[in-house]
Amino acid sequence: MRGSLKKRARCKTMLQITILTDDCVRKRGLLAEHGLSLWIESDQNKILFDTGQTDVFLKNAQSLGFDLDQAQAIVISHGHYDHGGGLAWYPLREKGPRIYLHPEAMLPKFGLAKHLEEPHRPVGLPWRMEQIKHLDQLVTFNTSTLSIADNLYLCAEIPAVTDFEPVNTSLLVEKNDQVLVDAMHDEQVLVCTCKKGLVVVVGCSHPGIVNILKYVHLFFSELPILAVIGGMHLESASPVRLQQTIDYFRQMGIAKIVPLHCTGSQAVWTMKQQLGDAVVSACAGDTILLG
């Protein structure tokens, strides 16, 4: 996948991203929930990126006039309930859209119990592959960098290269009958090669938003990163981590930053204070043009 982008297609029009599910909403008649779902339109491509935790994304799509049956692909960014739970409500059919996720997204996942006597809190996907086994021909398990359309790519298994984005030890995964700290190898991001550069779509950024952007830059170094949109998991970030993240955004010259879902209001406020109009405030029902 590394190498010149000259042979790779770039979208001819602006990338249009509509937020179907987010933790906040302003428009009358729409719903909010803790989660993320984005409807992405690029040239002739229509992608559903994450599905929130319930059918809120479907209800909001209907209210906004979007036909999600037109999706060519569904991307589940990682194996947490607030990003893939809503798939149980999507009307999957044998000739439906291809579903992309990492195999480890299917593992049992937990949030660390606050007290020793309490059980760990389940935070994984509330459905199992067995429930959609009749549609397994639609599922693609992705563990690397994969082209899913002319100008759309998935990047998975983000390596840790920064020294300020530690693994979240309160997130756990069950592997081989052992409950371990979850390094979130299953998180994948969507990259769109646009006319002037890259748009990076993230779910929760558990591996660290800077780790993610550095990895994207490694594969697509010929084009600048124009924009990043999605959850950045900075709600409980230390002041040092937040500042180094902002410094990286500035260093890379990222023109549009659209923090959603788990980014955290304080982090968004700090980013806005330092980066100004580059930081775009958005929530469920909003449509963003990028690229």
FINU-943248 format. One record per residue (C-alpha): x, y, z; residue in three letters; residue number from 0. Coordinates in steps of 0.001 Angstrom, whole numbers, plus 500000, padded with zeros to 6 digits. Example, Ala and Ser with C-alpha at 12.3 -4.5 7.8 and 13.67 -1.06 7.14 Angstrom:
// FINU-943248
+--------+--------+--------+------+-----+
:      x :      y :      z : rest :  nr :
+--------+--------+--------+------+-----+
: 512300 : 495500 : 507800 :  ala :   0 :
: 513670 : 498940 : 507140 :  ser :   1 :
+--------+--------+--------+------+-----+
This chain:
// FINU-943248
+--------+--------+--------+------+-----+
:      x :      y :      z : rest :  nr :
+--------+--------+--------+------+-----+
: 500000 : 500000 : 500000 :  met :   0 :
: 502903 : 502391 : 500500 :  arg :   1 :
: 504114 : 504376 : 497527 :  gly :   2 :
: 502910 : 506960 : 495082 :  ser :   3 :
: 499326 : 508129 : 495182 :  leu :   4 :
: 499496 : 509083 : 491522 :  lys :   5 :
: 497960 : 505734 : 490617 :  lys :   6 :
: 495252 : 506015 : 493264 :  arg :   7 :
: 491907 : 507590 : 492474 :  ala :   8 :
: 490858 : 510748 : 494267 :  arg :   9 :
: 487261 : 511823 : 494757 :  cys :  10 :
: 486108 : 514369 : 492207 :  lys :  11 :
: 483679 : 516127 : 494536 :  thr :  12 :
: 483741 : 517229 : 498162 :  met :  13 :
: 483303 : 514476 : 500733 :  leu :  14 :
: 479905 : 514877 : 502404 :  gln :  15 :
: 479621 : 513466 : 505921 :  ile :  16 :
: 476336 : 513554 : 507838 :  thr :  17 :
: 476371 : 512764 : 511545 :  ile :  18 :
: 473573 : 510259 : 512209 :  leu :  19 :
: 474474 : 509482 : 515826 :  thr :  20 :
: 476431 : 511518 : 518352 :  asp :  21 :
: 476335 : 512254 : 522071 :  asp :  22 :
: 474670 : 515606 : 521426 :  cys :  23 :
: 471941 : 516960 : 519157 :  val :  24 :
: 470606 : 520433 : 518421 :  arg :  25 :
: 468071 : 519915 : 515642 :  lys :  26 :
: 464435 : 519415 : 516597 :  arg :  27 :
: 463048 : 515953 : 515892 :  gly :  28 :
: 466396 : 514157 : 516053 :  leu :  29 :
: 467767 : 511877 : 518764 :  leu :  30 :
: 471111 : 511596 : 520546 :  ala :  31 :
: 472829 : 508737 : 522358 :  glu :  32 :
: 476321 : 507874 : 523539 :  his :  33 :
: 477765 : 506590 : 520292 :  gly :  34 :
: 478766 : 507438 : 516757 :  leu :  35 :
: 477380 : 506833 : 513283 :  ser :  36 :
: 478309 : 508700 : 510112 :  leu :  37 :
: 476788 : 508635 : 506610 :  trp :  38 :
: 479567 : 509281 : 504105 :  ile :  39 :
: 479002 : 510197 : 500461 :  glu :  40 :
: 481926 : 510432 : 498053 :  ser :  41 :
: 481290 : 510580 : 494304 :  asp :  42 :
: 479183 : 507455 : 493736 :  gln :  43 :
: 480177 : 505815 : 497035 :  asn :  44 :
: 477924 : 505697 : 500089 :  lys :  45 :
: 479414 : 504324 : 503297 :  ile :  46 :
: 477882 : 503808 : 506731 :  leu :  47 :
: 480671 : 504310 : 509271 :  phe :  48 :
: 479624 : 502848 : 512643 :  asp :  49 :
: 476050 : 502362 : 513816 :  thr :  50 :
: 475893 : 503771 : 517350 :  gly :  51 :
: 474483 : 501503 : 520046 :  gln :  52 :
: 470779 : 501293 : 519053 :  thr :  53 :
: 468474 : 502171 : 516146 :  asp :  54 :
: 468937 : 505925 : 516679 :  val :  55 :
: 471045 : 506129 : 513496 :  phe :  56 :
: 468179 : 504634 : 511472 :  leu :  57 :
: 465581 : 506975 : 512967 :  lys :  58 :
: 467737 : 510033 : 512401 :  asn :  59 :
: 468563 : 508932 : 508848 :  ala :  60 :
: 464863 : 508629 : 508095 :  gln :  61 :
: 464166 : 512059 : 509587 :  ser :  62 :
: 466972 : 513548 : 507493 :  leu :  63 :
: 465827 : 511832 : 504300 :  gly :  64 :
: 468710 : 509392 : 503826 :  phe :  65 :
: 468105 : 505886 : 502460 :  asp :  66 :
: 470665 : 503686 : 504205 :  leu :  67 :
: 469712 : 500782 : 501929 :  asp :  68 :
: 471933 : 502537 : 499384 :  gln :  69 :
: 475060 : 501849 : 501449 :  ala :  70 :
: 477719 : 499935 : 499534 :  gln :  71 :
: 479670 : 499229 : 502711 :  ala :  72 :
: 479316 : 499300 : 506480 :  ile :  73 :
: 482461 : 499937 : 508508 :  val :  74 :
: 482530 : 498993 : 512188 :  ile :  75 :
: 485480 : 500930 : 513579 :  ser :  76 :
: 486001 : 498694 : 516624 :  his :  77 :
: 484272 : 496207 : 518872 :  gly :  78 :
: 482495 : 498465 : 521369 :  his :  79 :
: 478724 : 498590 : 521813 :  tyr :  80 :
: 478431 : 502314 : 521084 :  asp :  81 :
: 479941 : 501896 : 517610 :  his :  82 :
: 478619 : 498549 : 516404 :  gly :  83 :
: 475591 : 497782 : 518564 :  gly :  84 :
: 473179 : 499391 : 516120 :  gly :  85 :
: 474064 : 496872 : 513408 :  leu :  86 :
: 471519 : 494538 : 515020 :  ala :  87 :
: 468798 : 496949 : 513800 :  trp :  88 :
: 470128 : 497365 : 510271 :  tyr :  89 :
: 468026 : 495392 : 507738 :  pro :  90 :
: 470788 : 493073 : 506524 :  leu :  91 :
: 470027 : 491109 : 503369 :  arg :  92 :
: 471934 : 488515 : 501343 :  glu :  93 :
: 472733 : 491120 : 498689 :  lys :  94 :
: 473319 : 493875 : 501207 :  gly :  95 :
: 476405 : 496039 : 501780 :  pro :  96 :
: 479754 : 494519 : 502634 :  arg :  97 :
: 480586 : 494748 : 506345 :  ile :  98 :
: 484180 : 495550 : 507328 :  tyr :  99 :
: 485558 : 494924 : 510802 :  leu : 100 :
: 488636 : 493537 : 512499 :  his : 101 :
: 488347 : 489924 : 513752 :  pro : 102 :
: 489211 : 491010 : 517307 :  glu : 103 :
: 486175 : 493300 : 517289 :  ala : 104 :
: 484152 : 490153 : 517972 :  met : 105 :
: 485989 : 489294 : 521200 :  leu : 106 :
: 484283 : 489873 : 524583 :  pro : 107 :
: 485290 : 493306 : 525847 :  lys : 108 :
: 484859 : 494902 : 529273 :  phe : 109 :
: 485292 : 498077 : 531252 :  gly : 110 :
: 487285 : 497596 : 534453 :  leu : 111 :
: 485094 : 497253 : 537542 :  ala : 112 :
: 485374 : 500147 : 539993 :  lys : 113 :
: 485383 : 497797 : 542985 :  his : 114 :
: 486999 : 494380 : 543373 :  leu : 115 :
: 483727 : 492721 : 544366 :  glu : 116 :
: 481969 : 493953 : 541235 :  glu : 117 :
: 482037 : 492197 : 537840 :  pro : 118 :
: 483641 : 493936 : 534903 :  his : 119 :
: 481164 : 495916 : 532794 :  arg : 120 :
: 480506 : 494474 : 529311 :  pro : 121 :
: 481336 : 497053 : 526614 :  val : 122 :
: 481693 : 494778 : 523588 :  gly : 123 :
: 479373 : 494231 : 520668 :  leu : 124 :
: 475966 : 493033 : 521936 :  pro : 125 :
: 475608 : 490606 : 519022 :  trp : 126 :
: 477712 : 487677 : 517876 :  arg : 127 :
: 478698 : 486513 : 514404 :  met : 128 :
: 476412 : 483508 : 514865 :  glu : 129 :
: 473444 : 485876 : 514661 :  gln : 130 :
: 474386 : 486934 : 511133 :  ile : 131 :
: 476086 : 483684 : 510078 :  lys : 132 :
: 473690 : 483378 : 507139 :  his : 133 :
: 475244 : 486601 : 505851 :  leu : 134 :
: 478886 : 485713 : 506486 :  asp : 135 :
: 479597 : 486128 : 502771 :  gln : 136 :
: 479099 : 489869 : 503338 :  leu : 137 :
: 481713 : 490133 : 506096 :  val : 138 :
: 485321 : 491107 : 505427 :  thr : 139 :
: 487725 : 490891 : 508359 :  phe : 140 :
: 490411 : 493532 : 507909 :  asn : 141 :
: 493777 : 493462 : 509676 :  thr : 142 :
: 495823 : 495851 : 507545 :  ser : 143 :
: 495387 : 498677 : 505033 :  thr : 144 :
: 492669 : 497863 : 502540 :  leu : 145 :
: 491069 : 499628 : 499575 :  ser : 146 :
: 487265 : 499411 : 499770 :  ile : 147 :
: 486484 : 501782 : 496870 :  ala : 148 :
: 488341 : 503902 : 494318 :  asp : 149 :
: 489240 : 506613 : 496810 :  asn : 150 :
: 488436 : 505004 : 500175 :  leu : 151 :
: 490778 : 502971 : 502368 :  tyr : 152 :
: 490720 : 501307 : 505767 :  leu : 153 :
: 493753 : 501322 : 508068 :  cys : 154 :
: 493781 : 498815 : 510936 :  ala : 155 :
: 496161 : 497663 : 513683 :  glu : 156 :
: 497516 : 501131 : 514437 :  ile : 157 :
: 500964 : 500886 : 516075 :  pro : 158 :
: 501873 : 502888 : 519171 :  ala : 159 :
: 504691 : 505294 : 518293 :  val : 160 :
: 504065 : 508312 : 520536 :  thr : 161 :
: 505207 : 508477 : 524141 :  asp : 162 :
: 502184 : 510465 : 525372 :  phe : 163 :
: 499244 : 508260 : 524306 :  glu : 164 :
: 499239 : 505365 : 526791 :  pro : 165 :
: 497071 : 502272 : 526514 :  val : 166 :
: 493864 : 502687 : 528518 :  asn : 167 :
: 494230 : 500058 : 531254 :  thr : 168 :
: 490544 : 500313 : 532187 :  ser : 169 :
: 489553 : 498627 : 528917 :  leu : 170 :
: 489792 : 494843 : 528894 :  leu : 171 :
: 489436 : 492022 : 526380 :  val : 172 :
: 488978 : 488279 : 526812 :  glu : 173 :
: 491455 : 486257 : 524744 :  lys : 174 :
: 492161 : 482543 : 525086 :  asn : 175 :
: 490204 : 482399 : 528359 :  asp : 176 :
: 492246 : 485252 : 529835 :  gln : 177 :
: 491058 : 488783 : 530571 :  val : 178 :
: 493782 : 491211 : 529510 :  leu : 179 :
: 494271 : 494938 : 529021 :  val : 180 :
: 492857 : 495741 : 525589 :  asp : 181 :
: 495404 : 497455 : 523338 :  ala : 182 :
: 492545 : 498032 : 520845 :  met : 183 :
: 494276 : 496420 : 517873 :  his : 184 :
: 490823 : 496071 : 516327 :  asp : 185 :
: 490295 : 499788 : 515746 :  glu : 186 :
: 490300 : 500783 : 512074 :  gln : 187 :
: 489934 : 504204 : 510472 :  val : 188 :
: 488639 : 505332 : 507089 :  leu : 189 :
: 490833 : 507417 : 504792 :  val : 190 :
: 489507 : 509289 : 501766 :  cys : 191 :
: 491925 : 510549 : 499124 :  thr : 192 :
: 490395 : 513851 : 498053 :  cys : 193 :
: 491498 : 516412 : 495466 :  lys : 194 :
: 493685 : 518417 : 497818 :  lys : 195 :
: 494544 : 515848 : 500459 :  gly : 196 :
: 493297 : 513276 : 502937 :  leu : 197 :
: 490203 : 513159 : 505103 :  val : 198 :
: 490559 : 510769 : 508056 :  val : 199 :
: 487414 : 509389 : 509715 :  val : 200 :
: 487892 : 507932 : 513201 :  val : 201 :
: 485591 : 506079 : 515578 :  gly : 202 :
: 487028 : 506476 : 519084 :  cys : 203 :
: 490785 : 506840 : 518502 :  ser : 204 :
: 491600 : 504385 : 521288 :  his : 205 :
: 495135 : 503851 : 519876 :  pro : 206 :
: 495628 : 507633 : 520144 :  gly : 207 :
: 494629 : 510191 : 517531 :  ile : 208 :
: 498255 : 511173 : 516882 :  val : 209 :
: 499311 : 507531 : 516517 :  asn : 210 :
: 496481 : 507162 : 514000 :  ile : 211 :
: 497424 : 510220 : 511962 :  leu : 212 :
: 501103 : 509268 : 511953 :  lys : 213 :
: 500173 : 505818 : 510631 :  tyr : 214 :
: 497947 : 507309 : 507932 :  val : 215 :
: 500739 : 509701 : 506951 :  his : 216 :
: 503118 : 506734 : 506656 :  leu : 217 :
: 500956 : 505143 : 503947 :  phe : 218 :
: 499714 : 508299 : 502229 :  phe : 219 :
: 502683 : 510628 : 502618 :  ser : 220 :
: 502267 : 512266 : 499190 :  glu : 221 :
: 499091 : 514054 : 500285 :  leu : 222 :
: 498575 : 516315 : 503318 :  pro : 223 :
: 495984 : 515482 : 505943 :  ile : 224 :
: 493279 : 518074 : 505317 :  leu : 225 :
: 490720 : 517027 : 507896 :  ala : 226 :
: 489931 : 514608 : 510690 :  val : 227 :
: 486439 : 513848 : 511974 :  ile : 228 :
: 485144 : 511572 : 514730 :  gly : 229 :
: 485732 : 510564 : 518327 :  gly : 230 :
: 489183 : 511375 : 519690 :  met : 231 :
: 488894 : 510017 : 523249 :  his : 232 :
: 490452 : 513020 : 524959 :  leu : 233 :
: 487839 : 513417 : 527701 :  glu : 234 :
: 490186 : 512167 : 530408 :  ser : 235 :
: 493456 : 513051 : 528673 :  ala : 236 :
: 496144 : 514709 : 530756 :  ser : 237 :
: 496903 : 518375 : 530009 :  pro : 238 :
: 500261 : 517276 : 528586 :  val : 239 :
: 498678 : 514769 : 526217 :  arg : 240 :
: 496029 : 517233 : 525081 :  leu : 241 :
: 498625 : 519936 : 524436 :  gln : 242 :
: 500875 : 517590 : 522473 :  gln : 243 :
: 497871 : 516496 : 520421 :  thr : 244 :
: 496992 : 520110 : 519622 :  ile : 245 :
: 500630 : 520822 : 518770 :  asp : 246 :
: 500603 : 517924 : 516313 :  tyr : 247 :
: 497403 : 519159 : 514650 :  phe : 248 :
: 499061 : 522556 : 514238 :  arg : 249 :
: 502352 : 521071 : 513023 :  gln : 250 :
: 500554 : 519027 : 510342 :  met : 251 :
: 498527 : 522032 : 509220 :  gly : 252 :
: 495207 : 520189 : 509482 :  ile : 253 :
: 492606 : 522612 : 508147 :  ala : 254 :
: 489463 : 521068 : 509664 :  lys : 255 :
: 489103 : 519148 : 512919 :  ile : 256 :
: 485601 : 517905 : 513740 :  val : 257 :
: 485690 : 516381 : 517255 :  pro : 258 :
: 482672 : 514207 : 518080 :  leu : 259 :
: 481378 : 511615 : 520546 :  his : 260 :
: 484062 : 510792 : 523135 :  cys : 261 :
: 486401 : 513739 : 522534 :  thr : 262 :
: 485164 : 515566 : 525625 :  gly : 263 :
: 483786 : 519093 : 525958 :  ser : 264 :
: 486824 : 520441 : 527831 :  gln : 265 :
: 489180 : 519060 : 525184 :  ala : 266 :
: 487058 : 520551 : 522401 :  val : 267 :
: 487022 : 523926 : 524172 :  trp : 268 :
: 490812 : 523880 : 524576 :  thr : 269 :
: 491315 : 522912 : 520937 :  met : 270 :
: 488973 : 525688 : 519847 :  lys : 271 :
: 490827 : 528224 : 521997 :  gln : 272 :
: 494162 : 527340 : 520411 :  gln : 273 :
: 493241 : 526353 : 516856 :  leu : 274 :
: 490329 : 528702 : 516247 :  gly : 275 :
: 488177 : 528157 : 513167 :  asp : 276 :
: 490020 : 524945 : 512286 :  ala : 277 :
: 487937 : 523259 : 514999 :  val : 278 :
: 484347 : 522738 : 513868 :  val : 279 :
: 481599 : 522161 : 516431 :  ser : 280 :
: 479079 : 519597 : 515171 :  ala : 281 :
: 476584 : 517032 : 516427 :  cys : 282 :
: 473834 : 514672 : 515253 :  ala : 283 :
: 472034 : 515979 : 512176 :  gly : 284 :
: 474862 : 518180 : 510925 :  asp : 285 :
: 476434 : 517698 : 507491 :  thr : 286 :
: 480100 : 518535 : 506953 :  ile : 287 :
: 481724 : 519070 : 503543 :  leu : 288 :
: 485409 : 518137 : 503493 :  leu : 289 :
: 488153 : 517742 : 500935 :  gly : 290 :
+--------+--------+--------+------+-----+
